[in-house]
Amino acid sequence: MDIKNNYRVTDRTVNRLPVSPILCGNFIELGYGLQAEAMWGEMLFNRSFEPFPQYQDINKDWYDLFCIDENGKRDYERDWRKFDWYHSGYEHNAWFAAPNDAETHRIEDESTFIIETTPYSDAVIRNVEGGVHGTHCMRIIHSGSDRGGMAQRGKVLRAGMTYHFSGYFRRIGGGEVRVTVALHRDGEFGDMLDSFTFTPGTGYEKQTYTFRSDFYGRAMLAVWVDGGEIECDCFSLMPEDTVSGWRRDVVDAAKEISPKVIRWPGGCFASFYDWRDAIGPRDQRKPTASYFWGGYQSNDVGSMELASFCEAVGAEQMICVNLFHPAKENYLKNDNNDYRFPGFTDIHEGAKLAADWVAYMNADESHPMGALRASHGRKKPFGVKYWEIDNETCRWFTGEQYAEAVKIYSEAMKAVDPTIRIGMITYAFGGNDVIERMLEIAGEHIDFFADRGPDPRNLSGKLGVMRAYNEKHGTSIGYCNTEWLPYDMFCFHVDSFNWVNGNKSFMFSKWRYAMNIFRQIMMWQREGGDVLFVNFNNFANTHAQNVMDTPKEGVYISAAGRAMGLMASSPASWVLEIEDYTPELLAPFQVQAAWDREHEKLVLYVFNLDAESREAVFDLGQLKTAFADAAVMAVYADDLYDMNTQTDPERIRRMTYTAKTDGDTVAVRVPGYGFAMAILEK
């Protein structure tokens, strides 16, 4: 491979505006891919005992679960353990009549994740309507003299940690019933690690207890019923060290990745989301199905929790709001005939609901929504700056219709808080001529494009339209990428490396895919501050499409997470021209140079997609600056198909070293399949 080795850095900047300090963003979608569920501190699966909605076909398709069976018919994979991305964070632990040796790992359309009987006792459990949370509760019947009740496996305990339990119980029928709630080693129904016993009354009463154990490993929660029948509902088991309810190891890993903006709650999920279902005391919230994707949505994680997570990791927020449209009423009827949304049809009602959401997040207590937030435990406003008007709205609107709707929503939302910034979708409606017409309608009401795709031709065209409008109207509309998938080219085109029969989930986890992150972020940096942020898709789990994985045993950062964390730490602000060098997005060897915002640090990048290590020599003479030796940080892998896993969380390697300056030059060496960032200070 003929690769240029010497690069003369000039003092001429490429970008008109400095690189956005919040360029490296991320995306959390509720109800999709077990993201928030496995990041959240709750240890119980289906704590509200609701019937489990099957996963929709779009979910199986996106996660490459469809396959062809031995008879040549289309089928789907029910046991996810065979995939290399699998870990314990994907478990769907069943509630089962206990004692029992039953254990479920299969995720099937007909799965209830409830096992009603056991061969070892006369205990029976039934999922019945009623309770205090949602539509259903659990009935436990056991009248025998042996031990019987209900249990759930798959809890990972840490020695020295305490765990807070709560649940609602009532006795059914006459006579006294003794109930013992206990922690056991997983699958061992003998000795208890810790327990408490009580006698429930005829009305629902909340029971609380703090479990203590010196045991480390997998455990289970059991409810033993002595001589009778009870109903129970709304359980919870949380470790004491959560950060506003989030797993501490998740928060720590997220800080290392350092997302600058986090978009939530969707995605497609947002288009059928009512934020009011997930505010207030968690025991009083409304559990729902994840309508678009399938599966169960407890709504334990809502506006307050996601905003607190962003605060904990130092990220700005971009909230994606539900844009009402008459066609939404029956949009999902082919997936589930029970899914009707007559409340999502009137655009003016939708705009009011969106404005109320702005007030709930940003207003002080003088506003009714601000007072409501304060009553939920948060007096200080969150100050959410970025708001996107729905997701993939081409399902319901033409570009011009959507722009009219954005105008209505923006006026209502900015009447509450004029400092917020509104994002208008600029993908999937057609060419740049459509965007120009959309700007004519809504340009004065928006603050950024909410776009998709990393293709440089597409990006250049969109930025050209945006910049021309700004120059003509004196506005400062910016650009963001709402769901960035770092393929080699435009979204959904085939990548240049082996997809293994089109398996995206295989691709997402590998270092080859993560290497695209470096060259695409370099591309966005060259566009300067017109690009506000790009949201990597997704944050956690989602069948390897993530920056971190969250097994119950402990979090690890994925290959993509290693790349995003390094780029998020970059102080690059003013990209510099390099003589006789033109960057190309798909080139296997690339370099880039930039000043930080104050022109105190020089940042050098070297990207190497070759198996052999390479050296780039930078001539810095034109900068007329004396630099100290360079601190170099590099990430690399032995093979492009390497990935971090629970058993090998450092498969993607990291290294630091010092590169000596020699007068006006510095040589930066990067390992094979690697990326290096060198920082020189004056």
C-alpha angles and dihedrals in degrees: 000000000000105000127173110237104185122067125183110209115211130203092240116110122222100203127065093209126035118263110275112260088219096050097122107069138158143208134233117189118191118221092023131104098340093283107141094025094064094038092052121084096239109116100190124087112225094357090179095054094232122163107266115242113220119249113263121244091248088061093052091045095050091049094047093242095138116098141159115259127218090274093055093253126133112261138156133237113256100181110062094183091089092068122092091229094058123116138150093280088078096058119128097201113202126224105233141182106260147267092035141138092214117129126173128207100154120101107203134164090249096045115128094173087224121113106195104193140033131205091221101060142015089247114131129186125199131189103223138172117265135046132122101283126050121334102304143046136183125263117203119195122189125149101157129106094241123081113279140159141097135308144175125207133206104071115141112209127196122214112254095017124120124217126208116221128190133169143152121245139178136175120243115212130353132316132050120295124194117212126193121191112198147169117228136176107271110280094000113111098179120078118027123228089209135336147169131209132209142160112240122217129221094270127060112273127179115240121197132186138164112226119211126194140160090205121114118200144046116339141166137225116231134188111203118197119200115204111337149023132300140172122218136182147168100034124181135185116182132166114242096236099065119134104234086328096313123117109264093224089054092053092047092051091045090054089054091052088045104201109199096202129021120200117207160212092006178323113225088347090068093061091069100031127118106195091204090071090068106046133089128030108354093228089060099047125111114252112213141173119267088248102196100039102026128234130087129309114198092183090219085130112059141134097312094046097046092046090050090050091053090050091049093054096037098248132144115230135235113192118201110213131207110253109206121228133165091240091061092074093078102014095116097038092112090057097046126356090211092063106096123150110191088153092064098061109081110079094202091053088049092052090051091050090050090049090051088052090053089051093047090054101035113019126095124237093276087076116073091233091048089050089050091053090049090052087055091058105271118098098167114078116242094224097218106194107185124060124176120201102234130297133275091353092172083091089075110011141051113229093260093046091050092050090054089051091049089054091054093048095044094052091051095045097044090049085068097042117006091189095069121104119229123212123210120201112245103178134088098017096095138269132340090276088068091051090051090055091046089053091052087059103037107011095111090050100052136069105192144017113247099210142162138217135050098229106132093218092053091045093049092051094049093046090048092056091045095048093046090052092048092050093048097046103030092242130137104217111167136201133242135175107225100194112018118191107182099222116154091255141008117334115287096012115124115272120234095245129067113290092192096237092331096305105159094182090059090052097046094062099049131097091235089065092045091053088066088064092068098052094042094050088049087054092051091047089057088060090058128207095338083085103069101183143333119216114217110219114256138011108202139009109329093148094301097316093120153085094238139024121215113205115174089245093059143313125267130186116243128229090263090047091057090054094045093047092054094048092046088058093054116114091201110142112146112043113212130215117246117211117252091358127112116185116231121196096223099039112127093222121040141163135193137181131200143165120233116244095273095041089241098114131043117213121203125188128197119187119192123182092171123102092235125073115254137199128217119196114206119203106209098175096114090060090065091211132128110229133193119232115295123257106218126200118187137179123195146146137221090234134020089234094057119120137179115251139177091263094040107029094162098051086118100067131220130200139173129200142154120255112206118228116226108201105292097354139074127187117214117194120199125193121241113282087015149122127214131195117197122192121197122188127203 
